Amino acid sequence: MQALEEANLTCPHCGEPITLLLDLSGGSQSYTEDCEICCQPILVSLWIDEHSEEVHIDLRREQD
């Protein structure tokens, strides 16, 4: 598995497609990143399945 990976996702605020650069070397994590389109804060939750090494990403608005 690569340490950095691009993910093409959808902003939970504006619905526009966005690209996030994910740092997979830190394992599971949560952090806030601003949308590159509407500049609203997005809560990014990232976790990696230990068995399959599949990456799961959940994007939410901070107030949800």
KOLVOVEX-847711 format. One record per residue (C-alpha): residue in three letters; residue number from 1; x, y, z. Coordinates in Angstrom, 2 decimals, padded with zeros to 5 digits. Example, Ala and Ser with C-alpha at 12.3 -4.5 7.8 and 13.67 -1.06 7.14 Angstrom:
! residues 2
+-----+-----+---------+---------+---------+
: res :   n :       x :       y :       z :
+-----+-----+---------+---------+---------+
: ALA :   1 :  012.30 : -004.50 :  007.80 :
: SER :   2 :  013.67 : -001.06 :  007.14 :
+-----+-----+---------+---------+---------+
This chain:
! residues 64
+-----+-----+---------+---------+---------+
: res :   n :       x :       y :       z :
+-----+-----+---------+---------+---------+
: MET :   1 :  000.00 :  000.00 :  000.00 :
: GLN :   2 :  001.32 :  003.46 : -000.91 :
: ALA :   3 :  001.75 :  006.07 :  001.85 :
: LEU :   4 : -000.05 :  008.80 : -000.15 :
: GLU :   5 : -003.13 :  008.18 : -002.25 :
: GLU :   6 : -005.51 :  010.47 : -004.14 :
: ALA :   7 : -009.22 :  009.99 : -003.57 :
: ASN :   8 : -011.93 :  011.48 : -005.79 :
: LEU :   9 : -014.93 :  012.22 : -003.57 :
: THR :  10 : -017.95 :  014.54 : -003.28 :
: CYS :  11 : -018.18 :  017.50 : -000.91 :
: PRO :  12 : -021.00 :  016.98 :  001.63 :
: HIS :  13 : -021.72 :  020.75 :  001.54 :
: CYS :  14 : -021.82 :  021.76 : -002.12 :
: GLY :  15 : -022.02 :  018.34 : -003.82 :
: GLU :  16 : -019.11 :  019.15 : -006.13 :
: PRO :  17 : -016.40 :  016.58 : -006.90 :
: ILE :  18 : -013.21 :  017.11 : -004.87 :
: THR :  19 : -009.84 :  015.39 : -004.70 :
: LEU :  20 : -008.20 :  014.66 : -001.35 :
: LEU :  21 : -004.63 :  013.53 : -000.84 :
: LEU :  22 : -004.75 :  010.86 :  001.87 :
: ASP :  23 : -001.78 :  009.98 :  004.07 :
: LEU :  24 : -002.24 :  006.25 :  004.68 :
: SER :  25 :  000.99 :  005.86 :  006.66 :
: GLY :  26 : -000.73 :  007.12 :  009.84 :
: GLY :  27 : -003.40 :  004.40 :  009.86 :
: SER :  28 : -006.95 :  005.24 :  010.89 :
: GLN :  29 : -007.54 :  008.94 :  011.55 :
: SER :  30 : -010.02 :  011.80 :  011.63 :
: TYR :  31 : -009.28 :  015.39 :  010.68 :
: THR :  32 : -010.90 :  018.50 :  009.22 :
: GLU :  33 : -010.14 :  019.73 :  005.71 :
: ASP :  34 : -011.72 :  022.63 :  003.81 :
: CYS :  35 : -013.50 :  021.96 :  000.52 :
: GLU :  36 : -011.44 :  023.26 : -002.40 :
: ILE :  37 : -014.65 :  024.52 : -004.08 :
: CYS :  38 : -016.87 :  026.07 : -001.36 :
: CYS :  39 : -014.25 :  026.38 :  001.46 :
: GLN :  40 : -016.59 :  024.79 :  004.03 :
: PRO :  41 : -014.99 :  022.50 :  006.67 :
: ILE :  42 : -015.33 :  018.75 :  006.05 :
: LEU :  43 : -014.79 :  016.15 :  008.76 :
: VAL :  44 : -012.74 :  013.38 :  007.11 :
: SER :  45 : -012.76 :  009.95 :  008.78 :
: LEU :  46 : -010.33 :  007.42 :  007.34 :
: TRP :  47 : -009.90 :  003.82 :  008.43 :
: ILE :  48 : -008.06 :  000.88 :  006.95 :
: ASP :  49 : -009.33 : -002.70 :  007.20 :
: GLU :  50 : -006.51 : -004.67 :  008.83 :
: HIS :  51 : -007.31 : -007.89 :  006.94 :
: SER :  52 : -007.96 : -006.68 :  003.41 :
: GLU :  53 : -006.04 : -003.34 :  003.67 :
: GLU :  54 : -009.09 : -001.72 :  002.04 :
: VAL :  55 : -009.35 :  002.02 :  002.71 :
: HIS :  56 : -012.71 :  003.45 :  003.89 :
: ILE :  57 : -013.43 :  007.18 :  003.82 :
: ASP :  58 : -016.39 :  009.03 :  005.33 :
: LEU :  59 : -016.98 :  012.74 :  004.68 :
: ARG :  60 : -019.38 :  014.73 :  006.84 :
: ARG :  61 : -020.26 :  018.33 :  007.52 :
: GLU :  62 : -018.90 :  019.37 :  010.93 :
: GLN :  63 : -022.38 :  020.07 :  012.31 :
: ASP :  64 : -023.74 :  016.58 :  011.41 :
+-----+-----+---------+---------+---------+
